[in-house]
Amino acid sequence: MNPFKANQKLLFKAETVFNLKPLEKYEILFSFLDTSALDRLYANTGRPPVGYESLLKALVYKNMKNISYFSDLVRVLRDYPDLALVFGFHPLKLPQVENFSAFLADTDNVILQEVRNALVGQLILSGEIRGRYLSYDSTNIPVKVKENNLKTSVKDRFKKSGRPKGDPESRLGVMIHFPKPFQKEIRYFWGYRNFVLSDALSELPIPIIKRPVLTYEWFRENLLKVVRAKHAKSYCKKFTSYLYSLYHFPYYYSTGWLGCCQNWKQR
């Protein structure tokens, strides 16, 4: 076999010469992405907007590749027209930074959750999410209010009955940090808590729910009801009965997360 000559000009693209398919995985991913929930965003009159389905696919790619800024994403689309075609963009009519910003600002999160829930349902039906082992966790989300900014002067900053005017729906929470062994730092904040229930084997999240700061007991008692309501048509009988069986199994705290599975013994 002749050695490869780096300076040799190719008559065809490298993907064709070496039978490479770098974009195939994205084509497969987006083929299972049900974006029918975005149809309600289109107006009946006026100039046709940039395709919302294409914008969503590009944002998914942005998160997968850890692209920090919309300007970097636009630059990637400009440099790789084949990738833009996978998303559904015209290579000569690419979106601008303002299109992505307006899409996220104007699109109700409920619509995006419908797209995610539809994908989760397909993963359950295909057997990728089996639900044999489930784990659930939560993380704190402080809100941008002056009460959380310790540089401001606020009377009764963390008084439980006095909710911040900037976000009245937020609740008072506690974050515990261990900078050194046996040294605990406690910080109060106003905000929310993000709950997630995941399939432990596939490491895929099933529901993600943002709620005012509440306890793990609320999560355990209420989240599974929400899961079944959202995916009632997708869950098989065995998976559904297992979700409800979690009520009868012990759960324990371990480094901030809760877990529960069928094979655990009484602790």
C-alpha positions in Angstrom: 0.0 0.0 0.0 1.4 3.3 -1.0 2.1 5.8 1.8 -0.3 8.6 2.3 0.7 11.9 0.8 -0.5 14.8 2.8 0.0 17.3 0.0 -1.9 15.2 -2.5 -5.1 16.9 -3.8 -8.2 14.8 -3.7 -10.8 14.8 -6.5 -13.6 14.0 -4.0 -14.3 14.9 -0.4 -12.4 13.0 2.3 -15.7 11.5 3.6 -16.3 9.9 0.2 -12.7 8.7 -0.4 -12.2 7.1 3.0 -15.9 6.1 3.5 -16.3 8.3 6.6 -19.6 9.2 8.1 -19.0 11.7 10.8 -22.5 13.2 10.7 -24.4 9.9 10.6 -24.9 9.8 14.4 -26.5 13.2 14.4 -28.8 12.2 11.5 -29.9 9.1 13.5 -30.4 11.2 16.7 -32.5 13.8 15.0 -34.6 11.2 13.1 -36.0 10.2 16.5 -36.6 13.7 17.7 -40.3 14.4 17.5 -40.6 18.2 17.0 -44.4 18.3 16.3 -44.9 20.3 19.4 -43.1 23.2 17.7 -45.8 23.5 15.0 -47.9 25.7 17.2 -45.2 28.4 17.1 -45.7 29.1 13.4 -47.9 32.1 12.6 -50.5 31.9 9.8 -49.5 35.2 8.4 -46.3 37.2 7.9 -42.8 36.3 6.6 -41.8 32.7 7.2 -39.4 32.5 10.1 -36.2 30.4 10.5 -37.3 26.8 11.0 -37.9 26.2 14.7 -37.1 22.5 14.3 -33.7 23.4 12.8 -33.0 25.9 15.6 -33.8 23.2 18.2 -31.5 20.6 16.6 -28.7 23.2 16.4 -29.1 23.9 20.2 -29.0 20.2 21.0 -25.8 20.0 19.1 -24.5 23.0 20.9 -25.0 21.3 24.3 -23.6 18.0 23.1 -20.4 19.7 22.0 -20.2 22.1 24.9 -20.2 25.2 22.7 -20.4 28.1 25.0 -21.8 31.0 22.9 -24.3 31.4 20.1 -21.6 33.2 18.1 -19.4 30.1 18.2 -22.4 28.0 17.1 -23.1 30.3 14.1 -19.4 30.1 13.2 -19.5 26.3 13.2 -22.5 26.3 10.9 -20.7 28.7 8.6 -17.6 26.5 8.5 -19.4 23.2 8.1 -22.3 23.5 5.6 -22.9 19.7 5.7 -23.7 20.0 9.3 -26.1 22.9 8.6 -27.9 20.6 6.2 -28.3 17.9 8.8 -30.1 20.5 11.0 -32.3 21.6 8.1 -30.7 25.0 7.4 -29.9 26.4 3.9 -26.1 26.8 3.7 -26.5 30.2 2.2 -29.3 31.3 4.6 -27.9 30.5 8.0 -29.4 31.8 11.2 -27.9 34.6 13.3 -27.2 34.9 17.0 -30.4 36.8 17.4 -32.5 33.9 16.0 -31.2 31.5 18.7 -31.7 34.1 21.5 -35.2 34.9 20.4 -36.1 31.3 20.1 -35.1 30.5 23.7 -36.7 33.7 25.0 -40.0 33.4 23.2 -40.6 29.6 23.4 -42.5 28.3 26.4 -40.6 25.7 28.3 -43.6 23.5 28.3 -43.2 23.0 24.5 -39.6 22.0 24.9 -40.5 19.6 27.6 -43.1 17.9 25.3 -40.3 17.3 22.8 -38.1 15.8 25.5 -40.9 13.7 26.9 -41.7 12.3 23.5 -38.0 11.2 23.1 -38.1 9.6 26.6 -41.2 7.7 25.6 -39.4 6.3 22.5 -36.4 5.3 24.6 -38.7 3.4 26.9 -40.5 1.6 24.1 -37.2 0.7 22.5 -35.9 -0.8 25.7 -33.0 1.6 26.1 -34.6 2.8 29.4 -35.7 -0.3 31.3 -36.3 1.1 34.7 -34.8 -1.8 36.6 -32.6 0.6 38.7 -33.6 4.1 39.3 -31.8 6.9 41.0 -32.9 10.4 41.8 -31.1 13.6 42.7 -31.6 17.3 43.1 -29.6 20.5 42.8 -30.1 24.0 44.0 -30.8 26.9 41.7 -30.4 30.3 43.3 -32.3 33.1 41.6 -30.9 36.5 40.7 -32.5 38.7 43.4 -30.9 41.3 45.6 -31.5 39.1 48.7 -29.0 36.6 47.3 -26.4 39.3 46.7 -24.5 39.7 50.0 -23.1 43.0 48.8 -26.5 44.7 48.9 -28.1 46.0 52.1 -31.4 44.2 52.7 -33.3 44.0 56.0 -34.3 40.5 57.1 -32.5 39.1 54.1 -33.3 35.4 54.8 -36.6 35.8 56.7 -38.7 32.8 55.7 -42.0 34.7 55.6 -40.6 37.6 53.6 -40.2 36.4 50.0 -38.2 38.5 47.6 -40.1 40.9 45.3 -37.9 40.0 42.4 -39.2 36.3 42.4 -42.1 35.8 44.8 -42.4 32.1 43.9 -38.9 31.2 45.1 -38.4 29.7 48.5 -35.7 29.8 51.1 -33.2 27.0 50.9 -29.9 25.9 52.4 -26.6 24.9 50.7 -24.0 23.0 52.6 -20.4 23.0 51.5 -17.4 21.1 52.9 -14.3 23.1 52.0 -12.1 20.9 54.2 -12.7 17.6 56.1 -14.9 18.0 59.1 -15.4 21.7 58.2 -18.9 22.6 57.2 -20.1 25.9 55.7 -23.8 26.7 55.6 -25.3 29.2 53.1 -28.9 30.3 52.8 -30.4 31.3 49.5 -33.7 32.1 47.7 -34.4 29.9 44.7 -35.5 26.6 43.4 -34.5 23.0 43.3 -34.1 20.9 40.2 -35.2 17.3 40.6 -34.3 14.5 38.2 -35.2 10.8 38.1 -32.7 8.8 36.0 -32.4 5.3 34.7 -29.2 4.1 36.5 -28.0 1.6 33.8 -28.4 3.9 30.7 -27.7 7.1 32.8 -30.5 8.8 31.0 -32.9 11.2 32.8 -36.6 10.4 32.7 -38.3 13.5 34.2 -36.7 16.8 35.1 -38.8 19.0 37.3 -38.0 22.5 38.7 -39.8 23.3 41.9 -39.5 25.8 44.7 -37.0 24.5 47.4 -38.7 21.5 49.0 -37.6 18.4 50.7 -36.7 15.0 49.3 -39.9 13.6 50.8 -41.9 15.7 48.4 -39.8 14.4 45.5 -40.3 10.8 46.5 -44.0 11.1 47.1 -44.9 13.3 44.1 -42.4 12.9 41.2 -43.4 9.3 40.3 -47.0 10.4 39.9 -45.9 13.1 37.4 -43.7 10.5 35.6 -46.6 8.2 35.0 -48.9 11.0 34.0 -46.5 12.2 31.3 -45.6 8.7 29.9 -48.7 6.7 30.6 -48.9 5.5 27.0 -45.2 4.6 26.8 -44.6 2.7 30.0 -45.0 -1.0 29.9 -47.0 -2.7 32.7 -43.9 -4.0 34.4 -42.1 -0.6 34.4 -45.2 1.2 35.7 -45.8 -1.3 38.5 -42.1 -1.0 39.4 -42.4 2.8 39.7 -45.2 2.4 42.2 -43.3 -0.3 44.1 -40.8 2.4 45.0 -43.3 3.5 47.7 -42.7 0.2 49.5 -38.9 0.1 49.3 -36.6 1.8 51.7 -34.6 4.8 50.6 -31.5 6.4 52.1 -29.4 9.5 52.0 -25.9 9.2 50.5 -23.8 12.2 49.7 -26.8 14.2 48.8 -28.6 11.8 46.6 -31.4 9.2 47.0 -31.6 5.9 45.3 -34.0 3.0 45.2 -34.0 -0.4 43.4 -35.8 -3.7 43.5 -32.9 -5.7 45.0 -32.1 -3.6 48.0 -32.6 -5.2 51.3 -34.1 -3.5 54.3 -31.4 -1.2 55.9 
